[in-house]
Amino acid sequence: MNEHDNTFDLTDSILRVFGIIGFFTAVIFGFVVAGGNVITLVHPAEIIIVVGTIFFGLLCTHRSKFLAYLPKAFLALVRKPVANREYCQISDNARGYAAAGGGMAVILSLICTMSNLDDPESVGLRVAAAMSGVFVAMLLSQGLFVYLRYSFSENASR
Amino acid sequence: MNLVSLVWFLLFCPFLLVFLLRLGNSHGHDACPFCDTKRKRDEMNCEECGFEFMEKPQGPFPWIFAGGALLCVLSLVTWIKCQQYL
């Protein structure tokens, strides 16, 4: 399984980091150009639900393997990792948990909004908060875990 | 009409989310994400490497999510128009 060499490749690492930074910069910069305020994307409650669902979902599913996966995943952001089926599986499961967390964040925001329809001015803000939960879930799922899943696959090592 | 469209929008939000998340599945549902081995119908584990698939390869769900996502966007547009923002 781990027959691939994990030699450090400076060009690969530079392109990897440049790609990751460029991905997130393009998303945020596009939002700012469209007239958005970055602060409005930050809703702690939504972030807690999405990130908490992913973290604790993976912890109870994979336990010690997940704890071993964390440093490897962070290292994979700057360096080509060794192909590993377990880590590829954890990255794939993380996408599922991100979807579940994003879905729950929307449902809970719906409950909050329905409970406060007496105050129409707050409805727009609560809907924006619900959308920010979807945004965080998508960014983590498509921007991070798809990348990690591919990085730990055999295809990336060929 | 204002509240009705808002309620529909919020109800269909999860469909939009799941639809968008599934769009990024570059392997489709017919190949193993780890070893890229062709996946057989109704197979839940890769024969080559043992990778566990999270969902079955085909079914009516993509169309349900697509329909829900479309209704979500349409109800959002309706709600915004009711707000007289446009």
gemmi code that builds the backbone of each chain (N, CA, C; Angstrom):
import gemmi

chains = {
    "A": [
        ("MET", (0.824, -1.209, 0.000), (0.000, 0.000, 0.000), (0.867, 1.271, 0.000)),
        ("ASN", (1.933, 1.244, 0.825), (2.756, 2.446, 0.936), (4.052, 2.298, 0.152)),
        ("GLU", (3.953, 1.772, -1.046), (5.164, 1.528, -1.812), (5.680, 2.773, -2.512)),
        ("HIS", (4.887, 3.845, -2.491), (5.302, 5.045, -3.212), (6.279, 5.871, -2.373)),
        ("ASP", (7.254, 6.405, -3.050), (8.231, 7.246, -2.364), (7.597, 8.558, -1.949)),
        ("ASN", (8.020, 9.076, -0.801), (7.488, 10.349, -0.329), (8.605, 11.375, -0.273)),
        ("THR", (9.341, 11.483, -1.391), (10.435, 12.440, -1.445), (9.878, 13.846, -1.606)),
        ("PHE", (10.570, 14.814, -0.992), (10.099, 16.197, -1.023), (10.367, 16.795, -2.398)),
        ("ASP", (9.340, 17.386, -2.972), (9.439, 18.019, -4.288), (9.028, 19.479, -4.111)),
        ("LEU", (10.028, 20.377, -4.245), (9.786, 21.803, -3.975), (8.749, 22.385, -4.934)),
        ("THR", (8.873, 22.050, -6.222), (7.928, 22.579, -7.222), (6.508, 22.117, -6.920)),
        ("ASP", (6.390, 20.835, -6.569), (5.074, 20.280, -6.242), (4.463, 21.009, -5.044)),
        ("SER", (5.289, 21.263, -4.025), (4.787, 21.931, -2.823), (4.373, 23.374, -3.104)),
        ("ILE", (5.192, 24.071, -3.910), (4.863, 25.468, -4.244), (3.543, 25.533, -5.011)),
        ("LEU", (3.404, 24.663, -6.000), (2.160, 24.650, -6.790), (0.957, 24.258, -5.936)),
        ("ARG", (1.189, 23.325, -5.019), (0.124, 22.870, -4.112), (-0.376, 24.036, -3.245)),
        ("VAL", (0.571, 24.742, -2.606), (0.218, 25.863, -1.721), (-0.416, 27.002, -2.529)),
        ("PHE", (0.172, 27.273, -3.691), (-0.360, 28.329, -4.555), (-1.797, 28.017, -4.972)),
        ("GLY", (-2.046, 26.761, -5.301), (-3.394, 26.353, -5.702), (-4.404, 26.507, -4.581)),
        ("ILE", (-4.016, 26.088, -3.377), (-4.941, 26.166, -2.232), (-5.245, 27.620, -1.883)),
        ("ILE", (-4.184, 28.439, -1.804), (-4.387, 29.858, -1.484), (-5.207, 30.528, -2.580)),
        ("GLY", (-4.885, 30.206, -3.838), (-5.622, 30.793, -4.962), (-7.092, 30.428, -4.942)),
        ("PHE", (-7.386, 29.182, -4.586), (-8.778, 28.713, -4.531), (-9.596, 29.556, -3.559)),
        ("PHE", (-9.082, 29.664, -2.331), (-9.830, 30.399, -1.303), (-9.848, 31.899, -1.587)),
        ("THR", (-8.721, 32.430, -2.119), (-8.662, 33.853, -2.439), (-9.669, 34.200, -3.531)),
        ("ALA", (-9.763, 33.329, -4.556), (-10.697, 33.594, -5.659), (-12.134, 33.660, -5.152)),
        ("VAL", (-12.479, 32.738, -4.239), (-13.848, 32.712, -3.709), (-14.131, 33.985, -2.909)),
        ("ILE", (-13.238, 34.311, -1.982), (-13.457, 35.473, -1.112), (-13.378, 36.769, -1.915)),
        ("PHE", (-12.385, 36.848, -2.830), (-12.212, 38.062, -3.632), (-13.438, 38.296, -4.525)),
        ("GLY", (-13.944, 37.237, -5.105), (-15.150, 37.354, -5.926), (-16.326, 37.873, -5.124)),
        ("PHE", (-16.426, 37.390, -3.894), (-17.509, 37.837, -3.007), (-17.359, 39.328, -2.677)),
        ("VAL", (-16.123, 39.750, -2.418), (-15.869, 41.163, -2.089), (-16.141, 42.050, -3.303)),
        ("VAL", (-15.709, 41.591, -4.497), (-15.938, 42.362, -5.730), (-17.435, 42.535, -5.976)),
        ("ALA", (-18.201, 41.505, -5.611), (-19.657, 41.574, -5.796), (-20.323, 42.502, -4.782)),
        ("GLY", (-19.516, 43.057, -3.882), (-20.052, 44.007, -2.905), (-20.341, 43.393, -1.547)),
        ("GLY", (-19.887, 42.169, -1.339), (-20.141, 41.499, -0.064), (-19.148, 41.887, 1.020)),
        ("ASN", (-19.603, 41.781, 2.235), (-18.737, 42.031, 3.388), (-18.326, 40.689, 3.967)),
        ("VAL", (-17.014, 40.452, 4.067), (-16.503, 39.147, 4.507), (-17.011, 38.797, 5.909)),
        ("ILE", (-17.209, 39.832, 6.735), (-17.671, 39.590, 8.114), (-19.041, 38.898, 8.119)),
        ("THR", (-19.855, 39.192, 7.102), (-21.196, 38.594, 7.075), (-21.161, 37.089, 6.799)),
        ("LEU", (-19.998, 36.591, 6.362), (-19.864, 35.148, 6.137), (-19.616, 34.392, 7.436)),
        ("VAL", (-19.176, 35.138, 8.451), (-18.785, 34.490, 9.708), (-19.966, 34.470, 10.671)),
        ("HIS", (-20.527, 33.287, 10.837), (-21.591, 33.073, 11.817), (-21.138, 31.912, 12.706)),
        ("PRO", (-20.652, 32.235, 13.921), (-20.051, 31.195, 14.775), (-20.944, 29.980, 14.989)),
        ("ALA", (-22.244, 30.193, 15.147), (-23.138, 29.057, 15.407), (-23.116, 28.069, 14.248)),
        ("GLU", (-23.148, 28.588, 13.016), (-23.138, 27.721, 11.842), (-21.807, 26.978, 11.727)),
        ("ILE", (-20.724, 27.719, 11.998), (-19.388, 27.102, 11.904), (-19.249, 25.997, 12.949)),
        ("ILE", (-19.770, 26.240, 14.158), (-19.705, 25.221, 15.219), (-20.453, 23.962, 14.784)),
        ("ILE", (-21.641, 24.133, 14.210), (-22.441, 22.966, 13.797), (-21.720, 22.176, 12.707)),
        ("VAL", (-21.240, 22.878, 11.669), (-20.629, 22.180, 10.524), (-19.298, 21.531, 10.923)),
        ("VAL", (-18.397, 22.346, 11.513), (-17.071, 21.815, 11.869), (-17.188, 20.758, 12.973)),
        ("GLY", (-18.067, 21.005, 13.932), (-18.261, 20.044, 15.023), (-18.795, 18.720, 14.514)),
        ("THR", (-19.726, 18.767, 13.573), (-20.278, 17.536, 13.000), (-19.190, 16.737, 12.290)),
        ("ILE", (-18.367, 17.438, 11.520), (-17.297, 16.740, 10.788), (-16.294, 16.128, 11.769)),
        ("PHE", (-15.825, 16.954, 12.714), (-14.765, 16.507, 13.625), (-15.232, 15.334, 14.490)),
        ("PHE", (-16.354, 15.517, 15.170), (-16.788, 14.476, 16.096), (-17.394, 13.274, 15.366)),
        ("GLY", (-17.961, 13.505, 14.186), (-18.442, 12.392, 13.376), (-17.295, 11.485, 12.958)),
        ("LEU", (-16.195, 12.100, 12.507), (-15.032, 11.303, 12.110), (-14.364, 10.669, 13.325)),
        ("LEU", (-14.382, 11.383, 14.457), (-13.757, 10.849, 15.669), (-14.466, 9.578, 16.135)),
        ("CYS", (-15.784, 9.589, 16.135), (-16.507, 8.389, 16.597), (-16.484, 7.292, 15.550)),
        ("THR", (-16.303, 7.641, 14.285), (-16.276, 6.615, 13.239), (-14.903, 5.948, 13.134)),
        ("HIS", (-13.863, 6.784, 13.122), (-12.517, 6.242, 12.863), (-11.597, 6.257, 14.088)),
        ("ARG", (-11.986, 6.956, 15.155), (-11.266, 6.976, 16.429), (-9.763, 7.261, 16.269)),
        ("SER", (-8.903, 6.357, 16.695), (-7.463, 6.651, 16.707), (-6.915, 6.888, 15.302)),
        ("LYS", (-7.532, 6.243, 14.308), (-7.072, 6.461, 12.929), (-7.307, 7.905, 12.504)),
        ("PHE", (-8.414, 8.484, 13.003), (-8.702, 9.880, 12.669), (-7.678, 10.814, 13.314)),
        ("LEU", (-7.286, 10.510, 14.559), (-6.290, 11.345, 15.229), (-4.936, 11.250, 14.512)),
        ("ALA", (-4.633, 10.064, 13.985), (-3.390, 9.911, 13.214), (-3.505, 10.604, 11.856)),
        ("TYR", (-4.733, 10.694, 11.364), (-4.983, 11.307, 10.041), (-4.782, 12.825, 10.064)),
        ("LEU", (-5.138, 13.455, 11.204), (-5.121, 14.929, 11.277), (-3.771, 15.550, 10.887)),
        ("PRO", (-2.643, 15.137, 11.536), (-1.361, 15.753, 11.125), (-0.991, 15.448, 9.679)),
        ("LYS", (-1.349, 14.242, 9.206), (-1.048, 13.873, 7.805), (-1.845, 14.759, 6.841)),
        ("ALA", (-3.082, 15.069, 7.232), (-3.926, 15.906, 6.377), (-3.365, 17.330, 6.302)),
        ("PHE", (-2.946, 17.866, 7.449), (-2.357, 19.219, 7.442), (-1.064, 19.234, 6.622)),
        ("LEU", (-0.270, 18.163, 6.754), (0.980, 18.088, 6.001), (0.714, 17.959, 4.499)),
        ("ALA", (-0.410, 17.295, 4.166), (-0.754, 17.101, 2.754), (-1.107, 18.419, 2.068)),
        ("LEU", (-1.368, 19.461, 2.865), (-1.675, 20.772, 2.273), (-0.432, 21.426, 1.680)),
        ("VAL", (0.743, 20.992, 2.146), (1.986, 21.614, 1.670), (2.944, 20.616, 1.035)),
        ("ARG", (2.654, 19.314, 1.181), (3.591, 18.312, 0.678), (2.845, 17.101, 0.140)),
        ("LYS", (3.357, 16.528, -0.930), (2.704, 15.370, -1.541), (2.684, 14.201, -0.561)),
        ("PRO", (1.481, 13.697, -0.212), (1.424, 12.604, 0.758), (1.591, 11.229, 0.110)),
        ("VAL", (1.823, 10.230, 0.965), (1.889, 8.844, 0.492), (0.457, 8.337, 0.333)),
        ("ALA", (0.214, 7.560, -0.723), (-1.131, 7.001, -0.938), (-1.524, 6.111, 0.240)),
        ("ASN", (-2.731, 6.318, 0.739), (-3.182, 5.559, 1.908), (-4.703, 5.391, 1.816)),
        ("ARG", (-5.147, 4.145, 1.768), (-6.577, 3.902, 1.590), (-7.400, 4.386, 2.784)),
        ("GLU", (-6.856, 4.198, 4.007), (-7.582, 4.617, 5.214), (-7.813, 6.126, 5.205)),
        ("TYR", (-6.766, 6.876, 4.873), (-6.870, 8.336, 4.872), (-7.774, 8.825, 3.741)),
        ("CYS", (-7.718, 8.109, 2.616), (-8.615, 8.435, 1.503), (-10.071, 8.199, 1.923)),
        ("GLN", (-10.275, 7.100, 2.667), (-11.611, 6.766, 3.153), (-12.111, 7.824, 4.150)),
        ("ILE", (-11.217, 8.266, 5.058), (-11.602, 9.283, 6.050), (-11.977, 10.595, 5.346)),
        ("SER", (-11.188, 10.963, 4.322), (-11.485, 12.194, 3.568), (-12.837, 12.094, 2.881)),
        ("ASP", (-13.134, 10.899, 2.348), (-14.418, 10.696, 1.667), (-15.572, 10.759, 2.666)),
        ("ASN", (-15.371, 10.132, 3.846), (-16.410, 10.182, 4.879), (-16.622, 11.607, 5.382)),
        ("ALA", (-15.534, 12.396, 5.411), (-15.634, 13.793, 5.872), (-16.574, 14.593, 4.980)),
        ("ARG", (-16.588, 14.261, 3.674), (-17.511, 14.933, 2.755), (-18.957, 14.653, 3.159)),
        ("GLY", (-19.193, 13.405, 3.536), (-20.545, 13.038, 3.974), (-20.943, 13.765, 5.242)),
        ("TYR", (-20.002, 13.855, 6.179), (-20.304, 14.561, 7.427), (-20.474, 16.068, 7.188)),
        ("ALA", (-19.713, 16.622, 6.217), (-19.873, 18.048, 5.883), (-21.281, 18.301, 5.340)),
        ("ALA", (-21.747, 17.367, 4.483), (-23.105, 17.500, 3.945), (-24.137, 17.409, 5.064)),
        ("ALA", (-23.916, 16.456, 5.990), (-24.848, 16.304, 7.113), (-24.833, 17.545, 8.000)),
        ("GLY", (-23.634, 18.065, 8.278), (-23.510, 19.257, 9.122), (-24.145, 20.476, 8.479)),
        ("GLY", (-23.897, 20.649, 7.171), (-24.504, 21.771, 6.452), (-26.017, 21.667, 6.439)),
        ("GLY", (-26.514, 20.447, 6.209), (-27.966, 20.221, 6.215), (-28.577, 20.532, 7.572)),
        ("MET", (-27.921, 20.078, 8.628), (-28.445, 20.345, 9.981), (-28.386, 21.836, 10.309)),
        ("ALA", (-27.313, 22.508, 9.853), (-27.206, 23.949, 10.090), (-28.383, 24.688, 9.440)),
        ("VAL", (-28.753, 24.258, 8.229), (-29.894, 24.876, 7.537), (-31.191, 24.594, 8.284)),
        ("ILE", (-31.378, 23.333, 8.699), (-32.606, 22.951, 9.401), (-32.729, 23.735, 10.707)),
        ("LEU", (-31.635, 23.845, 11.443), (-31.679, 24.558, 12.733), (-31.923, 26.052, 12.515)),
        ("SER", (-31.335, 26.608, 11.445), (-31.610, 28.012, 11.129), (-33.069, 28.208, 10.762)),
        ("LEU", (-33.640, 27.195, 10.087), (-35.065, 27.233, 9.737), (-35.906, 27.291, 11.019)),
        ("ILE", (-35.538, 26.461, 11.986), (-36.283, 26.449, 13.250), (-36.182, 27.809, 13.941)),
        ("CYS", (-34.959, 28.365, 13.954), (-34.754, 29.691, 14.572), (-35.591, 30.756, 13.860)),
        ("THR", (-35.585, 30.709, 12.519), (-36.326, 31.701, 11.743), (-37.829, 31.578, 11.980)),
        ("MET", (-38.311, 30.337, 11.957), (-39.744, 30.104, 12.188), (-40.165, 30.557, 13.586)),
        ("SER", (-39.239, 30.472, 14.531), (-39.576, 30.838, 15.908), (-39.594, 32.343, 16.121)),
        ("ASN", (-39.060, 33.093, 15.155), (-38.942, 34.544, 15.333), (-39.542, 35.320, 14.164)),
        ("LEU", (-40.650, 34.850, 13.648), (-41.283, 35.551, 12.525), (-41.965, 36.849, 12.967)),
        ("ASP", (-42.075, 37.053, 14.284), (-42.669, 38.302, 14.781), (-41.803, 39.509, 14.439)),
        ("ASP", (-40.502, 39.235, 14.245), (-39.561, 40.315, 13.954), (-39.088, 40.185, 12.503)),
        ("PRO", (-39.826, 40.775, 11.555), (-39.508, 40.593, 10.120), (-38.115, 41.076, 9.741)),
        ("GLU", (-37.602, 42.084, 10.454), (-36.287, 42.618, 10.083), (-35.167, 41.605, 10.315)),
        ("SER", (-35.381, 40.688, 11.248), (-34.335, 39.706, 11.531), (-34.396, 38.502, 10.602)),
        ("VAL", (-35.469, 38.390, 9.821), (-35.625, 37.223, 8.939), (-34.500, 37.168, 7.906)),
        ("GLY", (-34.200, 38.299, 7.273), (-33.136, 38.355, 6.267), (-31.800, 37.950, 6.839)),
        ("LEU", (-31.504, 38.416, 8.050), (-30.231, 38.079, 8.695), (-30.157, 36.585, 9.006)),
        ("ARG", (-31.283, 36.020, 9.432), (-31.285, 34.588, 9.773), (-31.157, 33.727, 8.521)),
        ("VAL", (-31.757, 34.172, 7.437), (-31.598, 33.442, 6.170), (-30.147, 33.528, 5.704)),
        ("ALA", (-29.532, 34.705, 5.858), (-28.118, 34.866, 5.498), (-27.250, 33.948, 6.341)),
        ("ALA", (-27.582, 33.815, 7.626), (-26.833, 32.910, 8.498), (-26.964, 31.473, 8.021)),
        ("ALA", (-28.179, 31.090, 7.603), (-28.388, 29.729, 7.093), (-27.539, 29.491, 5.844)),
        ("MET", (-27.488, 30.492, 4.962), (-26.691, 30.365, 3.747), (-25.204, 30.267, 4.055)),
        ("SER", (-24.763, 30.974, 5.107), (-23.335, 30.911, 5.455), (-22.958, 29.511, 5.920)),
        ("GLY", (-23.898, 28.796, 6.569), (-23.640, 27.412, 6.958), (-23.449, 26.524, 5.740)),
        ("VAL", (-24.276, 26.737, 4.721), (-24.137, 25.997, 3.462), (-22.786, 26.308, 2.828)),
        ("PHE", (-22.416, 27.587, 2.856), (-21.143, 28.026, 2.271), (-19.958, 27.330, 2.951)),
        ("VAL", (-19.956, 27.326, 4.276), (-18.851, 26.693, 5.014), (-18.791, 25.199, 4.690)),
        ("ALA", (-19.959, 24.544, 4.663), (-19.999, 23.103, 4.370), (-19.467, 22.816, 2.969)),
        ("MET", (-19.860, 23.636, 2.000), (-19.396, 23.422, 0.629), (-17.911, 23.690, 0.488)),
        ("LEU", (-17.449, 24.759, 1.155), (-16.026, 25.108, 1.064), (-15.169, 23.979, 1.631)),
        ("LEU", (-15.592, 23.425, 2.772), (-14.827, 22.334, 3.387), (-14.938, 21.061, 2.545)),
        ("SER", (-16.143, 20.771, 2.075), (-16.361, 19.524, 1.339), (-15.652, 19.545, -0.015)),
        ("GLN", (-15.934, 20.588, -0.798), (-15.401, 20.636, -2.169), (-13.996, 21.206, -2.234)),
        ("GLY", (-13.695, 22.138, -1.343), (-12.384, 22.781, -1.396), (-11.315, 22.015, -0.664)),
        ("LEU", (-11.671, 21.355, 0.419), (-10.665, 20.697, 1.255), (-10.695, 19.172, 1.123)),
        ("PHE", (-11.856, 18.572, 1.338), (-11.884, 17.108, 1.443), (-11.813, 16.406, 0.082)),
        ("VAL", (-12.310, 17.035, -0.977), (-12.116, 16.456, -2.310), (-10.630, 16.463, -2.653)),
        ("TYR", (-9.967, 17.565, -2.294), (-8.520, 17.676, -2.512), (-7.766, 16.608, -1.716)),
        ("LEU", (-8.114, 16.446, -0.432), (-7.429, 15.465, 0.417), (-7.711, 14.036, -0.069)),
        ("ARG", (-8.947, 13.791, -0.474), (-9.298, 12.443, -0.949), (-8.452, 12.069, -2.156)),
        ("TYR", (-8.311, 13.033, -3.067), (-7.500, 12.748, -4.256), (-6.016, 12.640, -3.899)),
        ("SER", (-5.551, 13.512, -2.972), (-4.130, 13.506, -2.603), (-3.723, 12.172, -2.003)),
        ("PHE", (-4.616, 11.546, -1.241), (-4.289, 10.268, -0.595), (-4.605, 9.065, -1.492)),
        ("SER", (-5.103, 9.291, -2.698), (-5.452, 8.179, -3.578), (-4.224, 7.709, -4.350)),
        ("GLU", (-4.341, 6.527, -4.940), (-3.243, 5.988, -5.748), (-3.076, 6.772, -7.041)),
        ("ASN", (-4.171, 7.357, -7.523), (-4.100, 8.143, -8.768), (-3.135, 9.311, -8.625)),
        ("ALA", (-3.147, 9.952, -7.437), (-2.287, 11.117, -7.217), (-0.826, 10.721, -7.115)),
        ("SER", (-0.556, 9.454, -6.774), (0.827, 9.014, -6.585), (1.471, 8.525, -7.867)),
        ("ARG", (0.648, 8.337, -8.909), (1.204, 7.815, -10.166), (1.975, 8.867, -10.912)),
    ],
    "B": [
        ("MET", (-48.012, 35.807, 0.829), (-47.095, 35.347, -0.231), (-45.642, 35.480, 0.212)),
        ("ASN", (-45.400, 36.548, 0.960), (-44.050, 36.799, 1.440), (-43.558, 35.653, 2.318)),
        ("LEU", (-44.347, 35.326, 3.335), (-43.942, 34.277, 4.271), (-44.012, 32.890, 3.631)),
        ("VAL", (-44.985, 32.696, 2.753), (-45.139, 31.389, 2.100), (-43.890, 31.050, 1.279)),
        ("SER", (-43.424, 32.032, 0.485), (-42.230, 31.784, -0.332), (-40.999, 31.589, 0.546)),
        ("LEU", (-40.954, 32.316, 1.675), (-39.816, 32.151, 2.588), (-39.807, 30.741, 3.189)),
        ("VAL", (-40.982, 30.273, 3.588), (-41.076, 28.930, 4.173), (-40.670, 27.871, 3.147)),
        ("TRP", (-41.144, 28.009, 1.902), (-40.756, 27.057, 0.861), (-39.252, 27.091, 0.614)),
        ("PHE", (-38.714, 28.313, 0.601), (-37.265, 28.458, 0.401), (-36.491, 27.729, 1.497)),
        ("LEU", (-36.884, 27.940, 2.736), (-36.172, 27.306, 3.848), (-36.349, 25.780, 3.833)),
        ("LEU", (-37.525, 25.339, 3.439), (-37.768, 23.892, 3.390), (-36.917, 23.210, 2.312)),
        ("PHE", (-36.688, 23.909, 1.210), (-35.938, 23.306, 0.106), (-34.431, 23.556, 0.200)),
        ("CYS", (-33.999, 24.353, 1.187), (-32.564, 24.644, 1.343), (-31.708, 23.370, 1.445)),
        ("PRO", (-32.114, 22.370, 2.257), (-31.286, 21.148, 2.344), (-31.123, 20.452, 1.001)),
        ("PHE", (-32.143, 20.491, 0.149), (-32.030, 19.878, -1.180), (-30.961, 20.597, -2.009)),
        ("LEU", (-30.966, 21.929, -1.913), (-29.968, 22.711, -2.653), (-28.563, 22.362, -2.168)),
        ("LEU", (-28.424, 22.269, -0.849), (-27.120, 21.956, -0.268), (-26.616, 20.600, -0.757)),
        ("VAL", (-27.443, 19.580, -0.642), (-27.018, 18.228, -1.030), (-26.752, 18.160, -2.527)),
        ("PHE", (-27.566, 18.838, -3.312), (-27.359, 18.861, -4.762), (-26.001, 19.476, -5.102)),
        ("LEU", (-25.680, 20.595, -4.457), (-24.408, 21.264, -4.737), (-23.224, 20.424, -4.265)),
        ("LEU", (-23.375, 19.765, -3.114), (-22.282, 18.939, -2.601), (-22.022, 17.736, -3.516)),
        ("ARG", (-23.073, 17.182, -4.089), (-22.904, 16.014, -4.951), (-22.316, 16.387, -6.304)),
        ("LEU", (-22.416, 17.665, -6.694), (-21.867, 18.095, -7.977), (-20.355, 17.877, -8.036)),
        ("GLY", (-19.698, 17.964, -6.890), (-18.233, 17.895, -6.878), (-17.675, 16.497, -6.850)),
        ("ASN", (-18.525, 15.487, -6.962), (-18.032, 14.119, -6.945), (-17.437, 13.783, -8.299)),
        ("SER", (-16.128, 14.010, -8.434), (-15.473, 13.907, -9.733), (-15.436, 12.471, -10.247)),
        ("HIS", (-15.591, 11.498, -9.337), (-15.531, 10.108, -9.764), (-16.897, 9.587, -10.195)),
        ("GLY", (-17.903, 10.460, -10.162), (-19.248, 9.978, -10.429), (-19.606, 8.975, -9.358)),
        ("HIS", (-20.244, 7.926, -9.710), (-20.537, 6.887, -8.726), (-20.154, 5.532, -9.282)),
        ("ASP", (-19.256, 5.495, -10.260), (-18.970, 4.226, -10.903), (-17.504, 3.833, -10.841)),
        ("ALA", (-16.704, 4.543, -10.020), (-15.293, 4.188, -9.891), (-14.830, 4.419, -8.462)),
        ("CYS", (-13.851, 3.624, -8.030), (-13.322, 3.752, -6.668), (-12.488, 5.033, -6.571)),
        ("PRO", (-12.716, 5.894, -5.560), (-11.933, 7.119, -5.436), (-10.459, 6.861, -5.154)),
        ("PHE", (-10.147, 5.681, -4.583), (-8.752, 5.398, -4.216), (-7.964, 4.787, -5.376)),
        ("CYS", (-8.462, 3.670, -5.926), (-7.681, 2.968, -6.954), (-8.284, 3.121, -8.357)),
        ("ASP", (-9.423, 3.794, -8.456), (-10.061, 4.082, -9.742), (-10.548, 2.821, -10.460)),
        ("THR", (-10.729, 1.754, -9.711), (-11.255, 0.523, -10.306), (-12.731, 0.702, -10.626)),
        ("LYS", (-13.140, 0.175, -11.769), (-14.550, 0.264, -12.166), (-15.422, -0.432, -11.127)),
        ("ARG", (-16.498, 0.252, -10.751), (-17.371, -0.269, -9.703), (-18.585, -0.962, -10.322)),
        ("LYS", (-18.926, -2.130, -9.763), (-20.099, -2.844, -10.262), (-21.361, -2.296, -9.601)),
        ("ARG", (-22.482, -2.533, -10.257), (-23.770, -2.074, -9.748), (-24.073, -2.738, -8.394)),
        ("ASP", (-24.549, -1.957, -7.433), (-24.929, -2.423, -6.090), (-23.739, -2.902, -5.257)),
        ("GLU", (-22.527, -2.634, -5.727), (-21.340, -3.011, -4.961), (-21.031, -1.909, -3.948)),
        ("MET", (-20.870, -2.262, -2.680), (-20.631, -1.247, -1.644), (-19.179, -1.229, -1.165)),
        ("ASN", (-18.364, -2.191, -1.608), (-16.932, -2.211, -1.300), (-16.148, -2.458, -2.583)),
        ("CYS", (-15.004, -1.773, -2.710), (-14.172, -1.978, -3.901), (-13.540, -3.376, -3.835)),
        ("GLU", (-13.606, -4.121, -4.926), (-13.025, -5.469, -4.943), (-11.502, -5.416, -4.884)),
        ("GLU", (-10.936, -4.352, -5.424), (-9.482, -4.258, -5.536), (-8.828, -3.842, -4.205)),
        ("CYS", (-9.344, -2.766, -3.588), (-8.666, -2.228, -2.405), (-9.540, -2.244, -1.143)),
        ("GLY", (-10.810, -2.548, -1.249), (-11.671, -2.620, -0.064), (-12.276, -1.294, 0.347)),
        ("PHE", (-12.136, -0.270, -0.479), (-12.706, 1.046, -0.167), (-14.224, 0.937, -0.005)),
        ("GLU", (-14.742, 1.552, 1.082), (-16.188, 1.481, 1.337), (-16.887, 2.665, 0.688)),
        ("PHE", (-17.805, 2.374, -0.227), (-18.556, 3.443, -0.880), (-19.671, 3.903, 0.031)),
        ("MET", (-19.974, 5.193, -0.034), (-20.973, 5.759, 0.870), (-22.389, 5.641, 0.328)),
        ("GLU", (-22.524, 5.453, -0.960), (-23.870, 5.389, -1.527), (-23.905, 4.481, -2.741)),
        ("LYS", (-25.091, 4.052, -3.099), (-25.239, 3.184, -4.257), (-25.065, 3.998, -5.538)),
        ("PRO", (-24.606, 3.306, -6.621), (-24.232, 4.052, -7.823), (-25.366, 4.773, -8.535)),
        ("GLN", (-26.561, 4.206, -8.552), (-27.639, 4.850, -9.293), (-28.923, 4.861, -8.489)),
        ("GLY", (-29.855, 5.675, -8.911), (-31.141, 5.756, -8.231), (-31.853, 7.037, -8.609)),
        ("PRO", (-33.055, 7.262, -8.088), (-33.817, 8.455, -8.457), (-33.404, 9.692, -7.667)),
        ("PHE", (-32.505, 9.525, -6.674), (-32.195, 10.639, -5.779), (-31.592, 11.863, -6.456)),
        ("PRO", (-30.683, 11.715, -7.465), (-30.140, 12.920, -8.095), (-31.224, 13.831, -8.647)),
        ("TRP", (-32.279, 13.246, -9.219), (-33.347, 14.063, -9.807), (-34.189, 14.716, -8.712)),
        ("ILE", (-34.360, 14.012, -7.606), (-35.112, 14.602, -6.481), (-34.351, 15.795, -5.927)),
        ("PHE", (-33.033, 15.633, -5.746), (-32.226, 16.744, -5.235), (-32.194, 17.907, -6.230)),
        ("ALA", (-32.094, 17.581, -7.525), (-32.072, 18.638, -8.552), (-33.385, 19.413, -8.551)),
        ("GLY", (-34.501, 18.689, -8.439), (-35.811, 19.340, -8.396), (-35.965, 20.207, -7.158)),
        ("GLY", (-35.506, 19.686, -6.018), (-35.565, 20.451, -4.766), (-34.714, 21.711, -4.833)),
        ("ALA", (-33.518, 21.576, -5.445), (-32.625, 22.732, -5.583), (-33.258, 23.801, -6.475)),
        ("LEU", (-33.900, 23.367, -7.550), (-34.565, 24.306, -8.462), (-35.707, 25.034, -7.748)),
        ("LEU", (-36.493, 24.292, -7.009), (-37.594, 24.908, -6.258), (-37.070, 25.867, -5.200)),
        ("CYS", (-35.925, 25.520, -4.600), (-35.310, 26.391, -3.591), (-34.938, 27.741, -4.206)),
        ("VAL", (-34.282, 27.692, -5.371), (-33.871, 28.933, -6.041), (-35.099, 29.747, -6.467)),
        ("LEU", (-36.104, 29.064, -7.007), (-37.309, 29.764, -7.456), (-38.044, 30.433, -6.281)),
        ("SER", (-38.133, 29.727, -5.161), (-38.803, 30.311, -3.993), (-37.992, 31.471, -3.423)),
        ("LEU", (-36.645, 31.385, -3.540), (-35.803, 32.496, -3.074), (-36.056, 33.736, -3.928)),
        ("VAL", (-36.118, 33.526, -5.256), (-36.396, 34.648, -6.164), (-37.764, 35.263, -5.836)),
        ("THR", (-38.742, 34.407, -5.605), (-40.087, 34.884, -5.267), (-40.063, 35.693, -3.977)),
        ("TRP", (-39.343, 35.187, -3.001), (-39.280, 35.875, -1.711), (-38.606, 37.249, -1.840)),
        ("ILE", (-37.500, 37.285, -2.615), (-36.787, 38.555, -2.799), (-37.690, 39.566, -3.513)),
        ("LYS", (-38.448, 39.082, -4.508), (-39.359, 39.988, -5.218), (-40.448, 40.508, -4.270)),
        ("CYS", (-40.905, 39.648, -3.376), (-41.912, 40.077, -2.398), (-41.358, 41.148, -1.464)),
        ("GLN", (-40.047, 41.107, -1.248), (-39.419, 42.091, -0.366), (-39.271, 43.441, -1.060)),
        ("GLN", (-39.529, 43.450, -2.363), (-39.405, 44.653, -3.189), (-37.985, 45.198, -3.191)),
        ("TYR", (-37.021, 44.242, -3.118), (-35.619, 44.645, -3.223), (-35.264, 44.913, -4.681)),
        ("LEU", (-36.019, 44.236, -5.601), (-35.670, 44.354, -7.023), (-36.491, 45.462, -7.690)),
    ],
}
model = gemmi.Model(1)
for chain_id, residues in chains.items():
    chain = gemmi.Chain(chain_id)
    for i, (resn, *xyz) in enumerate(residues, 1):
        res = gemmi.Residue()
        res.name, res.seqid = resn, gemmi.SeqId(i, " ")
        for name, pos in zip(("N", "CA", "C"), xyz):
            atom = gemmi.Atom()
            atom.name, atom.element = name, gemmi.Element(name[0])
            atom.pos, atom.b_iso = gemmi.Position(*pos), 0.0
            res.add_atom(atom)
        chain.add_residue(res)
    model.add_chain(chain)
structure = gemmi.Structure()
structure.add_model(model)
structure.setup_entities()
